[in-house]
């Protein structure tokens, strides 16, 4: 299993969720986060914003579904501008359901 953490522009939320659902992936956790990339924020006139609002989406998928999930996120989060985001893929050793205690 793999955990996918995707950080992207909050205005792309609906498109990303729809793309994942179209790929048959429904379970997810969403978090509002602040961050910056290599460009260290953005300057608008006299103001510099070094922390920008982003959305972090976390999903856990079977290994066989990882590429499909990543492509769905990548294509739907894409705007072509700096700050489109990042996708991180991590191994998951075990999942335990709190209600039942069932382990996978």
N, C-alpha and C positions, 0 to 999 in steps of 0.2 A: 504494500500500500504506500501511497505517497500523499503528503500534504502539500497543497499548492497555496501559496500566499501571493496574492496579486494586489499591487498598490497602483492605483490609477486615478484619473480625473473623476471627481464625483459626478460631473454632468454626464458621464458615460455609464452610470449605474444601470439604468433600465436596459440599455443595449446589451451589456455584459450578462445580466441575469437572464434575459430572454435567450441569448445565444447558448448559455449553459443549459437552460431548460430544453431548448431545441435539440441539444446533444444528449438529453436524457439524464442530466445531472441536476438534482433539485436541492440537496442538502448543502447548506452553506452558513457561514457566520460572517456578518458585516460589521465593520468598525469604522468610525470616523477618526482619521488620524491627521497629524500635521507632519510635514517633512520638507526636504529639499534634496535636489540632485546635485550633479557636478557643477551646475551653473550657480549654485549657492543662492537660490532664490530668484526674484525678478525685480527689476526696477521699473516703476511707472512714474514718469515725471521726476519729482524730487523724492518720492517715497520709495523705499526699498523694503520688499517683503521677503524675509529670509526663511519663513516657514509658511508653506502653502497647504491649503486644505486638500486632502486626498481621501480616497476610500480604500480600505483594505478588506479584501474578501479572502476568507480561508475556506478551503474545501479539502476533503480527504477522499481519494478515489483509489480504486483498484489499479494496479500497475498498467493493465491493458487499456485503461481509460485515460491515462495521464496525457498522452499526446493530443487526444481529442479535446480534452478540457483546456489545455494550454492554447491550442489553436483557436478555440472558441473565444477565450479571453483576449488573446492577442489581436485577433481581427476585429472584435467588437469594441475594444478599448482604444484602438488606433485613431489618432487624429492627424498624425504626421508632424506634430509640433514637439519642441522640447517639453519635457514634463509629462509625456504620455504614461510613464510608469515603468514598473518592473514586475517580473514574475519570478518567484523563488519556489524551488521544488525540493522538498525534504523527505527523507525516508520516515515511515511510521512503523514502529516496532509492534505496537499493540493498541487496541481500542477496547475499552471496557464501558459497557452501558451501565449508567448509574442505577436506573430503576431495577434492572434484572441481575446485575452483576455479571452478565454474559461477557466473555472475552473473545475477541477475534484475533 
